[in-house]
Amino acid sequence: MEKELAELVHGVGHRLRRGYAERLGPLGLSPGQARALRVIVDADPPLRMVQLAERLRIVPRSVTPVVDALEEAGLVRREVDPANRRSTLLVVTPEGLERYARVREARRQVAEELFSVLTTGQQDQLRELLDLVDAQPASPPRSPA
């Protein structure tokens, strides 16, 4: 029996996430922490906690333990926002930048291993097809009939 496209995409995504999580363990990060670190690294100017929560699509109270762990590991620091002294900015540290480079390399290696069954041309074609699908706007939720 032929698998549905959604089932195949879900299965490949699961294998990517599982491999990525395994590679993150030795780096001392969970997938959620690595994702938050990526968003903080990519932000310019630095984000406030509430902005990080918005970009991660989580409730603001859920971002606090993630940032606490990143700060405890020396990867980010909290700084008072000079524009609004009641707000806190999240700033990546040099150690955070170095660790993030290792996180990116881990993710690259997992993808390289998983997609090694494809030729370079097939990988390029898959990337183009996924880019097309990803570029589509999200459909609004359907109301029950």
C-alpha positions as CSV (number, residue, x, y, z in Angstrom):
1,M,0.0,0.0,0.0
2,E,1.3,3.4,-0.9
3,K,1.9,5.9,1.9
4,E,0.1,9.3,1.8
5,L,2.2,12.3,1.1
6,A,1.4,13.8,4.5
7,E,2.4,10.6,6.2
8,L,5.8,10.6,4.4
9,V,6.5,14.2,5.2
10,H,5.6,13.7,8.8
11,G,7.8,10.6,9.0
12,V,10.8,12.4,7.5
13,G,10.2,15.4,9.8
14,H,10.1,13.1,12.8
15,R,13.4,11.4,11.8
16,L,15.0,14.8,11.3
17,R,13.8,16.0,14.8
18,R,14.9,12.8,16.5
19,G,18.4,13.0,14.9
20,Y,18.7,16.7,15.7
21,A,17.6,16.1,19.4
22,E,20.2,13.3,19.7
23,R,23.0,15.6,18.4
24,L,21.9,18.5,20.7
25,G,22.3,16.4,23.8
26,P,26.1,16.6,23.9
27,L,25.8,20.4,23.3
28,G,23.7,20.7,26.4
29,L,20.6,22.0,24.7
30,S,17.1,20.8,24.2
31,P,15.4,21.4,20.8
32,G,13.3,24.2,22.3
33,Q,16.4,25.9,23.7
34,A,18.2,25.6,20.4
35,R,15.2,27.1,18.6
36,A,15.1,30.0,21.1
37,L,18.8,30.5,20.7
38,R,18.4,30.7,16.9
39,V,15.7,33.3,17.2
40,I,17.8,35.4,19.6
41,V,20.9,35.1,17.4
42,D,19.0,36.1,14.3
43,A,17.3,39.1,16.0
44,D,18.5,42.6,15.2
45,P,17.9,44.6,17.3
46,P,17.8,42.4,20.4
47,L,14.4,41.0,21.4
48,R,12.3,41.5,24.5
49,M,11.0,38.4,26.2
50,V,7.5,38.9,24.9
51,Q,8.8,39.2,21.4
52,L,10.8,36.0,21.7
53,A,7.6,34.3,22.9
54,E,5.7,35.7,19.9
55,R,8.4,34.4,17.4
56,L,8.4,31.0,19.0
57,R,4.6,31.0,19.0
58,I,4.4,30.2,22.7
59,V,2.8,32.0,25.7
60,P,5.1,34.5,27.4
61,R,5.3,32.6,30.7
62,S,6.6,29.5,28.8
63,V,9.6,31.4,27.5
64,T,11.0,32.2,31.0
65,P,12.4,28.8,31.8
66,V,13.9,28.5,28.3
67,V,15.7,31.9,28.7
68,D,16.7,31.0,32.3
69,A,18.4,27.8,31.0
70,L,20.1,29.7,28.2
71,E,21.3,32.4,30.6
72,E,22.5,29.8,33.2
73,A,24.5,28.1,30.4
74,G,26.1,31.5,29.6
75,L,24.6,31.6,26.1
76,V,22.4,34.7,26.5
77,R,22.2,37.6,29.0
78,R,19.4,39.8,30.0
79,E,19.9,43.6,29.7
80,V,17.7,46.5,30.7
81,D,16.2,48.0,27.6
82,P,17.5,51.6,27.4
83,A,14.3,52.7,25.6
84,N,12.1,51.3,28.3
85,R,13.7,50.5,31.7
86,R,10.8,48.2,32.6
87,S,11.7,45.9,29.7
88,T,14.4,43.3,29.4
89,L,16.4,42.6,26.2
90,L,17.9,39.3,25.3
91,V,21.5,39.5,24.1
92,V,23.5,36.6,22.8
93,T,27.0,36.1,24.3
94,P,30.1,35.1,22.5
95,E,29.7,31.6,24.0
96,G,26.1,31.6,22.6
97,L,27.3,32.4,19.1
98,E,29.9,29.7,19.3
99,R,27.4,27.1,20.6
100,Y,24.9,28.2,18.0
101,A,27.4,27.5,15.2
102,R,27.8,24.0,16.6
103,V,24.0,23.6,16.7
104,R,23.7,24.6,13.0
105,E,26.5,22.1,12.1
106,A,24.6,19.4,14.0
107,R,21.4,20.1,12.1
108,R,23.3,20.2,8.8
109,Q,24.9,16.8,9.5
110,V,21.6,15.2,10.4
111,A,20.0,16.4,7.2
112,E,23.0,15.4,5.2
113,E,22.8,11.9,6.6
114,L,19.1,11.6,6.1
115,F,19.1,12.9,2.5
116,S,22.3,11.1,1.5
117,V,20.1,8.5,-0.4
118,L,19.3,11.3,-2.9
119,T,21.6,12.7,-5.6
120,T,22.6,16.3,-5.4
121,G,20.1,17.0,-8.2
122,Q,17.3,15.3,-6.4
123,Q,18.1,17.2,-3.2
124,D,18.0,20.5,-5.2
125,Q,14.6,19.4,-6.7
126,L,13.2,18.5,-3.3
127,R,14.4,21.8,-1.8
128,E,12.6,23.7,-4.7
129,L,9.4,21.7,-4.2
130,L,9.4,22.3,-0.5
131,D,10.1,26.0,-1.0
132,L,7.0,26.2,-3.2
133,V,4.8,24.5,-0.6
134,D,6.3,26.6,2.2
135,A,5.8,29.8,0.3
136,Q,2.0,29.3,0.3
137,P,0.1,31.3,2.8
138,A,-1.4,29.3,5.6
139,S,-5.1,28.6,5.1
140,P,-7.5,29.9,7.7
141,P,-9.0,27.2,9.8
142,R,-12.2,25.8,8.4
143,S,-15.3,26.1,10.4
144,P,-17.3,22.9,10.9
145,A,-20.1,22.4,8.4
